[in-house]
């Protein structure tokens, strides 16, 4: 550990430290004045003022030269640290931070809802570079936690106790019964769990967060349903319903905004509700993310028969 210099008060500016450093290196006032671009008397006055303010003698005069004292040598080491720091700042290659936004969501929300709105958002923010990843609902928060996305959109019931994230609710959604336009259940306004008896059912795989809710309904209703196909998402389920392979209980949104004449949606009883939200890591919210969330919220479809925006 270095001995502390016997300095008093705020005694030196950067310019004064530069004068001490230069004198130590060239050993004469004349040479120091030439290097610093000032007169010799100005350097002499400055040195006198420095030693007076600090209460420390930095140089001994001998044969026309200034010989640094031990205090000056100790101070010189500290001055070099300061100058090296400034040198690093001067040589730093400043790079303009890329103006980007990374989004992750599920297939159904992406293709039928988020992509059209994100396209319009991009048109209003041409300077913004956007990356959209599409994953299963079970992977959403993992992608967020691994910093592969700035914002995730998915089912509000997703959770990860090991993460610190904020949620921004977007829309309340009712589960509905989706059927082909020629299905006999089209004549009903409300399809009940009893109507599913002996019917071919298209449901979700266990990776889809809605599967557990549907299994609970079937179990409590004591329905021995005939599951013929398991799919990862609503988009896939609607494809099989369109081909009249079976019926499916699925989230009404964004199914309700798809222009699909071959698929009919009906209310389902008992009622099942869920919602979708944006997820953002608590320490990563930025202006691009905030603007994007606000834009999607303000430009999402209004209230319909099966879903509605959640008031913020």
Number of C-alpha atoms within 10 A of each C-alpha: 3 5 7 9 13 9 14 11 8 8 15 15 10 11 11 16 19 18 22 24 21 19 23 21 13 14 19 17 23 17 15 23 19 12 13 14 9 12 13 17 12 12 21 15 10 16 20 13 15 21 16 13 15 17 14 16 16 22 21 10 11 8 6 9 15 17 17 20 15 13 17 19 15 16 17 20 11 12 17 14 11 13 15 11 11 12 11 10 11 10 8 9 8 8 6 6 6 9 10 13 18 18 21 27 26 23 20 20 20 20 14 17 19 20 13 11 18 18 12 13 17 14 11 10 14 9 11 15 12 15 13 17 16 17 14 17 23 17 14 25 26 15 19 21 17 8 13 17 23 22 27 27 25 24 25 18 11 14 13 10 6 7 13 11 18 15 16 17 21 25 22 20 23 19 25 26 23 31 26 23 18 13 15 9 19 18 11 10 11 17 21 17 18 13 13 20 15 12 15 16 21 25 27 25 15 14 15 17 19 23 17 14 12 16 16 11 16 17 11 9 13 12 16 12 17 15 16 12 16 15 17 20 23 26 17 16 24 25 13 19 22 20 12 16 17 23 25 27 26 26 23 25 25 19 22 19 12 11 8 12 9 15 24 21 23 22 21 20 16 13 11 18 15 17 20 22 21 19 26 24 19 11 9 13 14 11 10 16 18 12 13 19 19 13 15 17 20 12 11 15 15 10 12 13 11 18 22 18 19 16 9 7
